[in-house]
C-alpha cells in the first residue's frame, strides 16, 4: 500500500485510468508476444472465460487489486465499486455499447 487516500482526486483518477487501461489490455488486446491472448485462453481453459469476456466483470476484479494503493478501511468496498463504476462509464462513452460477457473470451 502506498498510503494514499481515496479522497485525493489525483490518486483516485490515476487509479480509475489504470484500471481501465489494464482491463482493456486483458479484455481486448493481444499484447506483446500475444501475452494477453494467451492469458485469455488460460482463463477459458480453467472455466473463467466469462470473466475475461465481460469487460465490466473484469474491471471489478482488477479494481479489487488496484485499490490496494489506498489504506484498507470500511470504505474499501465502496471505493472498489466506485472505481469499477467509473471504468464502466469510460468504456460506455468510448464504445457506446456494454459488453455482455457473451464472447468466448478468446
Backbone as a printed PyTorch tensor [residue, N CA C, xyz], in Angstrom:
tensor([[[  0.8300,  -1.1780,   0.0000],
         [  0.0000,   0.0000,   0.0000],
         [  0.8770,   1.2450,   0.0000]],

        [[  0.4680,   2.2100,  -0.7500],
         [  1.2190,   3.4500,  -0.8380],
         [  0.7660,   4.4680,   0.1920]],

        [[ -0.2970,   4.1640,   0.9190],
         [ -0.7750,   5.0850,   1.9330],
         [ -1.5180,   6.2840,   1.3810]],

        [[ -1.9180,   6.2470,   0.1200],
         [ -2.6830,   7.3460,  -0.4670],
         [ -4.1360,   7.2190,  -0.0210]],

        [[ -4.8580,   8.3050,  -0.1130],
         [ -6.2580,   8.2930,   0.3190],
         [ -7.1870,   8.4000,  -0.8910]],

        [[ -8.3160,   7.6660,  -0.8610],
         [ -9.2420,   7.7370,  -1.9990],
         [ -9.9070,   9.0990,  -2.1530]],

        [[ -9.8160,   9.9550,  -1.1350],
         [-10.3850,  11.2910,  -1.3000],
         [ -9.3970,  12.2600,  -1.9590]],

        [[ -8.2190,  11.7600,  -2.3070],
         [ -7.2550,  12.5470,  -3.0860],
         [ -7.6370,  12.3800,  -4.5570]],

        [[ -8.1720,  13.4240,  -5.1900],
         [ -8.7120,  13.2790,  -6.5420],
         [ -7.6890,  12.8130,  -7.5790]],

        [[ -6.4390,  13.2290,  -7.4320],
         [ -5.4240,  12.8230,  -8.4120],
         [ -5.1820,  11.3220,  -8.3350]],

        [[ -5.0080,  10.7890,  -7.1250],
         [ -4.7640,   9.3520,  -6.9770],
         [ -5.9790,   8.5290,  -7.3710]],

        [[ -7.1650,   9.0360,  -7.0700],
         [ -8.3710,   8.3210,  -7.4690],
         [ -8.4950,   8.2990,  -8.9890]],

        [[ -8.2370,   9.4190,  -9.6410],
         [ -8.2910,   9.4750, -11.1060],
         [ -7.2410,   8.5600, -11.7290]],

        [[ -6.0210,   8.5810, -11.1930],
         [ -4.9740,   7.6940, -11.7060],
         [ -5.3530,   6.2260, -11.5360]],

        [[ -5.9720,   5.8990, -10.4180],
         [ -6.4100,   4.5190, -10.1810],
         [ -7.4820,   4.1200, -11.1910]],

        [[ -8.4440,   4.9910, -11.4230],
         [ -9.5130,   4.7120, -12.3920],
         [ -8.9270,   4.5070, -13.7890]],

        [[ -8.0470,   5.3880, -14.2120],
         [ -7.4480,   5.2630, -15.5500],
         [ -6.5830,   4.0080, -15.6650]],

        [[ -5.8580,   3.6910, -14.6130],
         [ -5.0190,   2.4810, -14.6380],
         [ -5.8840,   1.2220, -14.7130]],

        [[ -6.9790,   1.2000, -13.9730],
         [ -7.8720,   0.0370, -14.0200],
         [ -8.4930,  -0.0820, -15.4030]],

        [[ -8.9090,   1.0500, -15.9870],
         [ -9.4840,   0.9860, -17.3350],
         [ -8.4520,   0.4470, -18.3350]],

        [[ -7.2320,   0.9430, -18.2570],
         [ -6.2070,   0.5300, -19.2170],
         [ -5.8760,  -0.9510, -19.0790]],

        [[ -5.6780,  -1.4130, -17.8590],
         [ -5.3520,  -2.8180, -17.6450],
         [ -6.5140,  -3.7220, -18.0470]],

        [[ -7.7290,  -3.3040, -17.7480],
         [ -8.9020,  -4.0840, -18.1510],
         [ -8.9860,  -4.1650, -19.6680]],

        [[ -8.7630,  -3.0560, -20.3580],
         [ -8.8010,  -3.0610, -21.8260],
         [ -7.6990,  -3.9400, -22.3960]],

        [[ -6.4930,  -3.8790, -21.7990],
         [ -5.4070,  -4.7620, -22.2430],
         [ -5.8520,  -6.2210, -22.2000]],

        [[ -6.3390,  -6.6330, -21.0510],
         [ -6.6800,  -8.0490, -20.8640],
         [ -7.9060,  -8.4400, -21.6830]],

        [[ -8.9110,  -7.5780, -21.7340],
         [-10.1710,  -7.9310, -22.4000],
         [-10.0890,  -7.9010, -23.9260]],

        [[ -9.3120,  -6.9630, -24.4950],
         [ -9.3820,  -6.7430, -25.9360],
         [ -8.0940,  -6.9520, -26.7240]],

        [[ -6.9550,  -6.7650, -26.1070],
         [ -5.7240,  -6.6740, -26.8730],
         [ -4.8950,  -7.9510, -26.7930]],

        [[ -4.0670,  -8.1450, -27.8030],
         [ -3.2100,  -9.3360, -27.8020],
         [ -1.9510,  -9.1110, -26.9970]],

        [[ -1.4550,  -7.8860, -26.9560],
         [ -0.2850,  -7.5520, -26.1570],
         [  1.0100,  -8.0240, -26.7840]],

        [[  2.1260,  -7.6660, -26.1600],
         [  3.4140,  -8.1160, -26.6840],
         [  3.5370,  -9.6260, -26.5500]],

        [[  4.0350, -10.2460, -27.5990],
         [  4.2180, -11.6980, -27.6400],
         [  2.8970, -12.4480, -27.4110]],

        [[  1.7680, -11.8220, -27.7920],
         [  0.4390, -12.4270, -27.6310],
         [  0.1440, -12.7800, -26.1630]],

        [[  0.7580, -12.0430, -25.2440],
         [  0.6560, -12.3270, -23.8190],
         [ -0.7910, -12.2870, -23.3190]],

        [[ -1.5620, -11.2740, -23.7050],
         [ -2.9250, -11.1560, -23.2090],
         [ -3.8510, -12.1590, -23.8870]],

        [[ -3.5810, -12.4940, -25.1260],
         [ -4.3550, -13.5390, -25.7900],
         [ -4.1430, -14.8790, -25.0870]],

        [[ -2.9000, -15.1610, -24.7250],
         [ -2.5960, -16.4050, -24.0100],
         [ -3.2620, -16.4030, -22.6400]],

        [[ -3.2610, -15.2700, -21.9730],
         [ -3.9050, -15.1710, -20.6690],
         [ -5.4040, -15.4440, -20.7820]],

        [[ -6.0510, -14.8820, -21.8130],
         [ -7.4800, -15.1380, -22.0200],
         [ -7.7390, -16.6170, -22.2860]],

        [[ -6.8590, -17.2690, -23.0660],
         [ -7.0340, -18.7010, -23.3360],
         [ -6.9160, -19.5230, -22.0590]],

        [[ -5.9960, -19.1520, -21.1870],
         [ -5.8500, -19.8500, -19.9020],
         [ -7.1290, -19.7030, -19.0790]],

        [[ -7.6710, -18.5150, -19.0340],
         [ -8.9120, -18.2940, -18.2870],
         [-10.0490, -19.1380, -18.8560]],

        [[-10.1210, -19.2480, -20.1780],
         [-11.1650, -20.0650, -20.8060],
         [-10.9700, -21.5360, -20.4270]],

        [[ -9.7230, -22.0130, -20.4830],
         [ -9.4400, -23.4190, -20.1540],
         [ -9.8140, -23.7870, -18.7280]],

        [[ -9.6380, -22.8620, -17.8030],
         [ -9.9450, -23.1750, -16.4060],
         [-11.3780, -22.8100, -16.0330]],

        [[-12.1880, -22.4640, -17.0220],
         [-13.6050, -22.2150, -16.7850],
         [-13.9580, -20.7860, -16.4000]],

        [[-13.0420, -19.8540, -16.5870],
         [-13.3090, -18.4590, -16.2520],
         [-13.3850, -17.5810, -17.4930]],

        [[-13.8100, -18.1730, -18.6050],
         [-13.8870, -17.4380, -19.8650],
         [-14.8310, -16.2620, -19.8150]],

        [[-15.9350, -16.3920, -19.0810],
         [-16.8840, -15.2770, -18.9920],
         [-16.2860, -14.0990, -18.2400]],

        [[-15.3520, -14.3710, -17.3420],
         [-14.7030, -13.2880, -16.6040],
         [-13.9290, -12.3810, -17.5420]],

        [[-13.1570, -12.9430, -18.4520],
         [-12.3810, -12.1130, -19.3740],
         [-13.1840, -11.7270, -20.5990]],

        [[-14.3550, -12.3190, -20.7910],
         [-15.2100, -11.9600, -21.9100],
         [-16.1140, -10.7780, -21.6040]],

        [[-16.2130, -10.4380, -20.3330],
         [-17.0550,  -9.3150, -19.9180],
         [-16.1670,  -8.2170, -19.3520]],

        [[-16.0780,  -7.1250, -20.0540],
         [-15.2380,  -6.0090, -19.6330],
         [-15.6020,  -5.5450, -18.2280]],

        [[-16.9000,  -5.4690, -17.9430],
         [-17.3530,  -4.9360, -16.6670],
         [-17.0320,  -5.8690, -15.5070]],

        [[-17.1830,  -7.1570, -15.7040],
         [-16.8260,  -8.1290, -14.6670],
         [-15.3290,  -8.0580, -14.3770]],

        [[-14.5590,  -8.0290, -15.4160],
         [-13.1050,  -7.9810, -15.2810],
         [-12.6640,  -6.6990, -14.5660]],

        [[-13.3420,  -5.5810, -14.8440],
         [-12.9550,  -4.3210, -14.2070],
         [-13.1930,  -4.3520, -12.6990]],

        [[-14.1940,  -5.0840, -12.2420],
         [-14.4310,  -5.1910, -10.7980],
         [-13.2670,  -5.9270, -10.1390]],

        [[-12.8330,  -7.0410, -10.7370],
         [-11.7330,  -7.8110, -10.1480],
         [-10.4190,  -7.0540, -10.1910]],

        [[-10.1840,  -6.3310, -11.2630],
         [ -8.9550,  -5.5380, -11.3330],
         [ -9.0240,  -4.3740, -10.3390]],

        [[-10.2150,  -3.8090, -10.1500],
         [-10.3820,  -2.7450,  -9.1480],
         [-10.0480,  -3.2450,  -7.7500]],

        [[-10.3960,  -4.4950,  -7.4750],
         [-10.1080,  -5.0730,  -6.1540],
         [ -8.6200,  -5.0210,  -5.8340]],

        [[ -7.7930,  -5.2600,  -6.8170],
         [ -6.3570,  -5.2250,  -6.5600],
         [ -5.7960,  -3.8030,  -6.6680]],

        [[ -6.3540,  -3.0020,  -7.5460],
         [ -5.8130,  -1.6570,  -7.7630],
         [ -6.0460,  -0.7410,  -6.5700]],

        [[ -7.1330,  -0.9240,  -5.8370],
         [ -7.3900,  -0.0210,  -4.7110],
         [ -6.4670,  -0.3090,  -3.5320]],

        [[ -5.5820,  -1.2790,  -3.6730],
         [ -4.6070,  -1.5360,  -2.6160],
         [ -3.5920,  -0.4050,  -2.4770]],

        [[ -3.6050,   0.5580,  -3.4040],
         [ -2.7530,   1.7450,  -3.2210],
         [ -3.2930,   2.6070,  -2.0890]],

        [[ -4.5490,   2.3730,  -1.7040],
         [ -5.1680,   3.1010,  -0.6130],
         [ -5.1800,   2.2170,   0.6340]],

        [[ -5.1520,   2.8150,   1.8170],
         [ -5.2400,   2.0050,   3.0370],
         [ -6.5940,   1.2930,   3.1000]],

        [[ -6.5860,   0.0570,   3.5640],
         [ -7.8330,  -0.6790,   3.7040],
         [ -8.6510,  -0.0920,   4.8470]],

        [[ -9.9440,   0.0610,   4.6080],
         [-10.8410,   0.5980,   5.6330],
         [-12.2430,   0.0630,   5.3590]],

        [[-13.1840,   0.5070,   6.1480],
         [-14.5730,   0.0950,   5.9340],
         [-15.1150,   0.6070,   4.6030]],

        [[-14.5060,   1.6490,   4.0590],
         [-14.9770,   2.2170,   2.7900],
         [-14.3570,   1.5320,   1.5650]],

        [[-13.4490,   0.5850,   1.7650],
         [-12.7740,  -0.0640,   0.6360],
         [-13.7530,  -0.6920,  -0.3650]],

        [[-14.7790,  -1.4430,   0.0780],
         [-15.7210,  -1.9870,  -0.9210],
         [-16.4010,  -0.9050,  -1.7460]],

        [[-16.6970,   0.2250,  -1.1140],
         [-17.3170,   1.3310,  -1.8460],
         [-16.3460,   1.9190,  -2.8690]],

        [[-15.0890,   2.0280,  -2.5010],
         [-14.0690,   2.5440,  -3.4300],
         [-13.9100,   1.5810,  -4.5990]],

        [[-13.9000,   0.2700,  -4.3290],
         [-13.8000,  -0.7370,  -5.3970],
         [-14.9430,  -0.5680,  -6.3850]],

        [[-16.1660,  -0.4860,  -5.8710],
         [-17.3260,  -0.3400,  -6.7550],
         [-17.3190,   1.0140,  -7.4690]],

        [[-16.8520,   2.0460,  -6.8010],
         [-16.7670,   3.3640,  -7.4380],
         [-15.7700,   3.3850,  -8.5780]],

        [[-14.6060,   2.7720,  -8.3610],
         [-13.5900,   2.7020,  -9.4260],
         [-14.1270,   1.8710, -10.5870]],

        [[-14.7130,   0.7140, -10.2900],
         [-15.2660,  -0.1290, -11.3600],
         [-16.4000,   0.5880, -12.0930]],

        [[-17.2070,   1.3400, -11.3730],
         [-18.2860,   2.1060, -11.9990],
         [-17.7560,   3.1860, -12.9250]],

        [[-16.7200,   3.8870, -12.4840],
         [-16.1080,   4.9160, -13.3330],
         [-15.5000,   4.2910, -14.5840]],

        [[-14.8740,   3.1310, -14.4220],
         [-14.3040,   2.4160, -15.5730],
         [-15.4130,   2.0230, -16.5430]],

        [[-16.5440,   1.5640, -16.0060],
         [-17.6780,   1.2010, -16.8640],
         [-18.1900,   2.4210, -17.6340]],

        [[-18.2550,   3.5670, -16.9790],
         [-18.7000,   4.7860, -17.6670],
         [-17.7360,   5.1750, -18.7840]],

        [[-16.4480,   5.0910, -18.5150],
         [-15.4550,   5.4040, -19.5510],
         [-15.6250,   4.4560, -20.7310]],

        [[-15.7830,   3.1700, -20.4480],
         [-15.9290,   2.1760, -21.5210],
         [-17.1830,   2.4330, -22.3450]],

        [[-18.2800,   2.7440, -21.6840],
         [-19.5170,   3.0260, -22.4350],
         [-19.3890,   4.2820, -23.2730]],

        [[-18.7020,   5.2870, -22.7520],
         [-18.5110,   6.5210, -23.5330],
         [-17.6490,   6.2430, -24.7620]],

        [[-16.6530,   5.3790, -24.6220],
         [-15.7410,   5.1180, -25.7430],
         [-16.3140,   4.1430, -26.7570]],

        [[-17.0600,   3.1410, -26.3030],
         [-17.5590,   2.1150, -27.2240],
         [-19.0240,   2.2990, -27.5780]],

        [[-19.7800,   2.9310, -26.7150],
         [-21.1840,   3.1540, -26.9950],
         [-22.0900,   1.9830, -26.6570]],

        [[-21.5510,   0.8520, -26.3080],
         [-22.3760,  -0.3130, -26.0090],
         [-21.7360,  -1.1370, -24.9040]],

        [[-22.5550,  -1.7090, -24.0390],
         [-21.9900,  -2.5510, -22.9800],
         [-21.5300,  -3.8890, -23.5020]],

        [[-20.5010,  -4.4380, -22.8630],
         [-20.0470,  -5.7950, -23.1510],
         [-20.8320,  -6.7210, -22.2390]],

        [[-21.4560,  -7.7330, -22.8000],
         [-22.3660,  -8.5670, -22.0190],
         [-21.7230,  -9.8430, -21.5120]],

        [[-20.5220, -10.1540, -21.9240],
         [-19.8890, -11.3880, -21.4730],
         [-20.2540, -12.5790, -22.3400]],

        [[-20.9400, -12.3390, -23.4710],
         [-21.3320, -13.4300, -24.3490],
         [-20.2050, -13.9090, -25.2370]],

        [[-19.0810, -13.2000, -25.2350],
         [-17.9520, -13.6090, -26.0590],
         [-17.3240, -14.8330, -25.4490]],

        [[-16.5870, -15.5800, -26.2540],
         [-15.9450, -16.7690, -25.7160],
         [-14.6400, -16.4630, -25.0110]],

        [[-14.2320, -15.2100, -24.9500],
         [-13.0500, -14.8120, -24.2050],
         [-11.7290, -15.0300, -24.9190]],

        [[-11.7630, -15.4110, -26.1730],
         [-10.5160, -15.6500, -26.9010],
         [-10.3650, -14.6120, -27.9810]]])
